[in-house]
């Protein structure tokens, strides 16, 4: 009987300890203010545009995603009524390849620009013209989605460099 009581008591204490640890772990992180505290990054998007597409096959999109917080994030997806297939592309050594996500560094920015990292619209449902606006929704690992209107610009348009703060 003594062994049985000891086992029951040990099991009860183990269960209580496990519940206490799991219940406190997130509170401990929150009060310490760690990056895992659940604080969402503060992201803003500027300079969004799409050069007028040559045809209805594909188009690029460019913008700057700024992170004004101490929590890094990742761009994980993008959607738009203009296409059912939007891709995040990375450019390395002048070669373009699709990636699943891109880092948006803490207190930094992710530049999506001509000749570099960008978004590709594949299989356009229609061909927007200069002056049109294209709506996209950016999705992130931590931050809430952000809806952005891209201005359709001339095919030769080059965004101004960003030293204008």
N, C-alpha and C positions, 0 to 999 in steps of 0.2 A: 504494500500500500504506500509506503514511503517513496519508493522509486516512481510509482505512477503519479503521485502528487508532484514530485519534483519535475517530471517530464511535462506535465500539464502546465505547471507554473512557468517552466522555461519556454514552452511554446507560446503562452500568453504574453510573456515579457518580450519575446522576439517579435511577435505580431505588433504589440504596442510600440516597440522601438521602430519597427519598419514604417508604421503609419506616421509616427511622429517625425521621422527623418524625411519621408516623402512630403509630408504636409509643410514642413519648415524649409525645405530646400529652396523652393522658389521665393519664399519670403526673405530668406537670407540673401539671395542674389539681388532681389529688388532693393532691400535696404542698403546693400553695399553699392548699388548703382552700377553694377557691372554691365557690360555690353549685352548680356543676355537678359537684362531686366525687363524686356518686353517694350522698351521705349522705341517707338517707330522713328526711323530716320525722317528728317525734314527735307524733302526733295522738291525742287522746282525745275521747270523746263523752259528754256528760252531759245529763240532763234530757229524754231522749227520750220522747215520748208521741204518741198519736193520739186525738183526740176521737172518741167513739163515732159511727160513720157513721150517717146518717139512712137510707140505703138501700145497695144493693149496686152503685151506679153509681160512686161516688168517695169518697175520704177524704183528709184532709191529715195530714201528719206534721211534727213540730217537734222541734228539739234544738239543742244548741250543740256545735260541733266546734272544739276548742281545739288550737292548734299551739304546742307548747313547743320550737320549734327555730328556727334562723336561716334555714331553707329554706322558702320559700313553696310552697304546693301548690294543687291545684284538686280540688274534688268533681266527678267526671266522670260518675258514674252511681250507680244504686241498684237493687237487685233484692230480691224478696221472694216467698215462696210464695203470698202473698195476692193478687198481681196480676202479670200479665205486662207491664203497661204502667205503669211508674213514671216520673214526670217531675220535673225540677228546675224550679221556677218562681221568677221574679224579680218583685217588685212595685215598680213605679215610677209615680209620679203616680197612685196608686190603681188602676193597671191591672196585671193579672197576665199574664205571658207566659212561655212555655217557653224555657229557655236550655240550651245544651249542657253548660255547666260553671259553677261558682262558685268564686271565689278563697277560699282559706284562707290569710290572710296570715301571714308569718313572725312568731313571737312575738305572735300575735293569735288571733282567733276568728271563725268564721262562725256567725252566729245565724240559725237557721231558726225563725221565730216567727209567731204569728197577726198578720195585717195586713201582713206583710213577706214576705221570701223563705221558701220552704217546699218540701216535697216533696208531690206529688200522686199518689195511687193511683187509677188509672182502671180501671173494669171489675173490681170486686172479685169474687173467686171465692166468698166467703162474707162475712157481715156480723159482724165481731167485736163482742162486748158488753163493757160496763164490767167491768174486772177481768181480761180476757184480755190476753195478750201477743202482739205481732206481731213476728216476726223480720225484720230487713232486713240487707242487706249493702251498706255504702257502699264505693264504688270511687273511687280517687284517681289523679291523674296520676303521682305519685311514690311515695306511701306504699302499704303493703300494704293490702288490703281490711280493713275493720273490721265485724264482726258486732255488731249492736245489737238488744236487745229493747226494743220500745216498749210502754209501759203504755197500755192503752185506758182513757181517762178519760171522765168525764161530758162531754156536748157543750158545757157552759158553763165547763169547767175553764180556768183561766188559770195559766200557769206563774209561779212566783215570779220576781221580778227577780233578776239575777245579780250581787249585791254581797256574796255570802256566802262569801268566800274565807278 
